[in-house]
Amino acid sequence: MDYFPEAARITKKGGEIVINGTSNNKYLRGIPNETELARMGLRLKYNGSLTD
């Protein structure tokens, strides 16, 4: 996800970057691991189904 570094840079402190996607979405190529996210100052808040 090439846009994460820029998205992290322009997001205000305390803000959130929300990504919704499914395996059918060709632009969603996986979620970076915790180390990669931490390097950008990000953390994964939730990873799961959007509906119950």
C-alpha positions in Angstrom: 0.0 0.0 0.0 2.1 2.8 -1.4 0.0 5.6 0.0 0.4 4.8 3.7 3.5 7.0 4.3 1.8 10.0 2.7 -1.5 9.3 4.4 0.3 9.1 7.8 2.1 12.3 7.1 -1.0 14.4 6.4 -3.3 12.8 9.0 -3.7 15.1 12.1 -2.5 13.7 15.4 -5.2 11.5 16.8 -6.9 11.1 13.4 -7.7 7.8 11.8 -7.1 6.3 8.3 -9.9 3.9 7.6 -9.5 1.3 4.8 -12.4 -0.9 3.8 -11.7 -3.7 1.4 -12.3 -7.3 0.5 -10.2 -10.0 -1.2 -12.0 -9.1 -4.5 -10.5 -5.5 -4.4 -7.5 -5.6 -6.6 -6.1 -2.4 -5.0 -6.0 -3.9 -1.5 -2.9 -6.0 -1.5 -2.7 -6.8 2.2 -2.1 -5.0 5.4 1.4 -4.0 6.5 2.7 -5.8 9.6 3.0 -4.1 13.0 6.7 -3.2 12.4 6.0 -1.5 9.1 3.0 0.3 10.5 5.0 1.5 13.6 7.7 2.8 11.3 5.1 5.1 9.8 3.7 6.0 13.2 0.5 4.0 12.6 -1.1 1.1 14.4 -3.8 -1.4 13.4 -6.9 -0.7 15.4 -9.3 -3.3 14.0 -9.0 -6.1 11.4 -12.2 -8.1 10.9 -15.7 -8.2 9.5 -17.5 -4.9 9.1 -20.8 -6.7 9.6 -22.0 -9.1 12.3 
